Amino acid sequence: MVMALAARPGSVPLARSALVRLLTAWRADPGCDAAAGAAVVLSELVTNAVLHGTEGGGGTGGAGGADAASVTLSVSLGPVHGPDALSVLRLSVHDPGADRPRVRRAGSDEESGRGLLLVAALADRWGCDPLSGGGKQVWAELDLPAPQA
């Protein structure tokens, strides 16, 4: 699935809803721990793209305004050929920003800054790749139990 999202905070719950619908359609258990973690990871990736990967900054009125900016969400589920018969859920968010995300340790009194710590803790793998036309793709992979037949 590929989905364009407006660069505003309201896109985060839309992305989570789409993920749950997809997991259900793919016969993956949307209530399993890994799927619940995937919803948190997706929320963090979309939030970071909206706040830091677009000029609009999630509605703060950068050049061109947030309404002109968008991010693209891609979700795929692929098999892994291994003894545990798992499926890999890949979540990726493309944004026009050039700055690579970095994990940081937020202070105890800070209200934000922990998103990538959550991604690193919940995802089996994650990273960031530059896009040839500009911007970047931040992705995370989670190993899910094999879909039910």
Residue pairs with C-beta under 8 A, 6 or more apart in sequence:
1 18
1 22
1 73
1 74
1 75
1 76
2 72
2 73
2 74
3 15
3 18
3 72
3 73
3 74
3 75
4 70
4 71
4 72
4 73
5 11
5 14
5 15
5 46
5 50
5 70
5 71
5 72
5 73
6 66
6 67
6 69
6 70
7 49
7 50
7 53
7 54
7 56
7 58
7 66
7 69
7 70
7 71
7 95
8 50
8 56
8 58
8 59
8 66
8 67
9 47
9 50
9 58
9 59
11 46
11 50
11 71
12 43
12 46
12 47
12 50
15 42
15 43
15 46
15 73
16 39
16 42
16 43
18 73
18 75
19 38
19 39
19 42
19 75
19 91
20 30
20 39
22 75
22 77
23 29
23 30
23 35
23 38
23 89
24 30
26 77
26 147
27 147
27 148
27 149
28 35
28 77
28 87
28 89
28 144
28 145
28 147
28 148
29 35
29 145
29 148
32 144
32 145
34 89
34 142
34 143
34 144
34 145
35 89
35 142
35 144
37 122
37 123
37 142
38 89
38 91
38 122
38 142
38 144
40 118
40 122
41 91
41 118
41 119
41 122
41 123
41 126
41 140
41 142
42 73
42 75
42 91
44 115
44 116
44 118
44 119
45 91
45 92
45 93
45 119
45 138
45 139
45 140
46 71
46 73
46 93
47 115
48 93
48 101
48 115
48 116
48 138
49 71
49 93
49 94
49 95
49 97
49 138
50 58
50 71
51 57
51 58
52 97
52 99
52 101
53 71
53 93
53 95
53 96
53 97
53 99
53 135
53 136
53 138
54 62
54 66
54 69
54 70
54 71
54 95
54 96
54 97
55 62
55 63
55 64
55 69
55 96
56 62
56 64
56 65
56 66
56 67
56 68
56 69
57 66
58 66
59 66
60 66
62 69
69 96
71 93
71 94
71 95
72 93
72 94
72 95
73 91
73 92
73 93
74 90
74 91
74 92
74 93
74 94
75 89
75 90
75 91
75 92
76 89
76 90
77 87
77 88
77 89
77 90
77 144
77 147
78 87
78 88
78 90
79 87
79 88
79 146
80 86
80 87
80 88
80 143
84 143
85 146
86 143
86 144
86 145
86 146
87 143
87 144
87 145
87 146
87 147
88 124
88 141
88 142
88 143
88 144
89 141
89 142
89 143
89 144
90 139
90 140
90 141
91 139
91 140
91 141
91 142
92 137
92 138
92 139
92 140
93 137
93 138
93 139
94 131
94 135
94 136
94 137
95 135
95 136
95 138
96 134
96 135
97 135
97 136
98 130
98 134
98 135
98 136
100 128
100 136
101 116
101 128
101 138
102 116
103 116
103 117
103 120
104 113
104 116
105 113
105 117
106 112
106 113
106 114
107 113
119 126
119 140
120 126
122 140
122 142
123 140
123 141
123 142
124 141
124 142
124 143
125 140
125 141
126 138
126 139
126 140
126 141
127 138
127 139
128 136
128 137
128 138
128 139
129 136
129 137
129 139
130 136
131 137
